[in-house]
C-alpha cells in the first residue's frame, strides 16, 4: 500500500525517513506521541526562548542518526542482520519513552526513587505485549543482554545516538552554537573492534570537539543558574501541593496529577500497582502548567506565591559558590522571607533551596572512547588526544547553589 512510509522534515537533519512496518507502528503509538507534549529541555526556555522542541523530535532525530550509523558500520564490513538493525532502531526510538514532564523534577517530587530509565523499560515491555513480541530483541539490546554489545553502545554509551542528537538539537534550538558537534562526521568515523565501538583516528578532532561541546552545553544550558532556580521553584510548588494534599486540602489538578499528589508513590508501589503506570502515561507538560495557573490564586500563600512566580517568570535568585552554603546565610534568608511574605518560619524552606550539582564530562570507567589507528592499535582518547586534558574533563566539578525568593 502506498503512503505507509513517512518522510518527516526535521530542521536539524533534513528529511527523516520512517519506513513502514515496525518503525511506523512505533512512531504512531500513543506512548511515543505523548512525547510530543513534553519539552526536551523542560524549563530551559526561561533562558533560551527558542528551546521549545519536544522529546518526540529528539527521539526521531536519534532514530535518524541510528539509521546512518548502521549503514556506515555495514559499509565497513560489519555484518548486521536486518532484524538487529530494526531492533536497535526501535530501541533508540523508545529510549526516552519513560520521561515524564520536567523529568528530573518529577523524579524528586511526586514519584520517589523511580528513574525514567526504569519506566522506559516498563513501557517497552507493555508495548511488546501489545505488539506480540516484536520488540523483544530491541528490549534485549536496550538492557545490554544481547551478544553484540556494540549495538547497546549505540543506544547507551559515550558516543550513543541519544547524545549525538541532543547536543546537535539542543544547540540548534537554544542558539548556543558552541554546543554544535559534527554528528555526521562522528558517525562516518565509527567502527567496531572486538565487539566494541571505536573511532577512526582521523575522527579524533571531532571527538575532542564533542567532549568540549558537551561540557559547555552542561554548564551554559542544562545547568544554567536561572534554569536551576526555576526548576527549584517548580519542585517547591509540587512539594507544597503534595503537603497540602496530604492534609486533605482540595486542590485543582488533572486526574493523573491528582493521583500522584494524593497518593504516596514509591518504587514498590510503582511496580506493584498498575494504576501508577496508567496515570503516569497521562501526564505531560500541560498537566503541570494548568495546575500552576489554577494554584496561583489559591488561598495558601506559599503555594500561590510559588505558582504565580512560575507563571509570571518571577524566578528565585540564584548564587553559585565553590564551597557549601553557610548555615548562617540560610538562616538570615529564611527570617527575611518569613517577614516579607508574612508566612510562618516552618514554610520558608519552600523558598530557600541549596542544591549542589556535580558533573564530569568524561568517565573512562563508565565507557571509554577508544581511537583505532590504521595499524589496528587502539588507544583511549585520554592517551590519543594531544590537545584535551582528559584528566581535567574527567575531574568532577562540584558547584553549590543557593536559590531563594527575591526580596524587595
URTA-V414948 format. One line per field, one symbol per residue. ss: DSSP state (~ for helix, > for strand, _ for the rest). Layout:
ss = ???
This chain:
ss = _____>>>>>___>>>>>___~~~~~~~_~~~~~~~~_>____~~~_______>~~~~~~~~~~~~~~~~~~~~~______~~~~~~~~~~~~_________~~~~~~__>____~~~~~~~~~~~~~~~_____~~~~~~~______~~~~~~~_____~~~~~~~~~~~~~~__~~~___~~~~~~~>>>>__>>>>>~~~~~~~~~~~~~~~~~~~~~~__~~~~~~~~~~~~~~~~~~~~~~________~~~~~~~~__>_~~~~~~_~~~~~~~____~~~~~~~~~~~_____~~~~~~~~~~~_____>>>>>_____~~~~~~~~~~~~~~~___~~~~~~~>>__>>>>__________>>>_____>>>~~~~_____~~~~___>>>>>>>>____
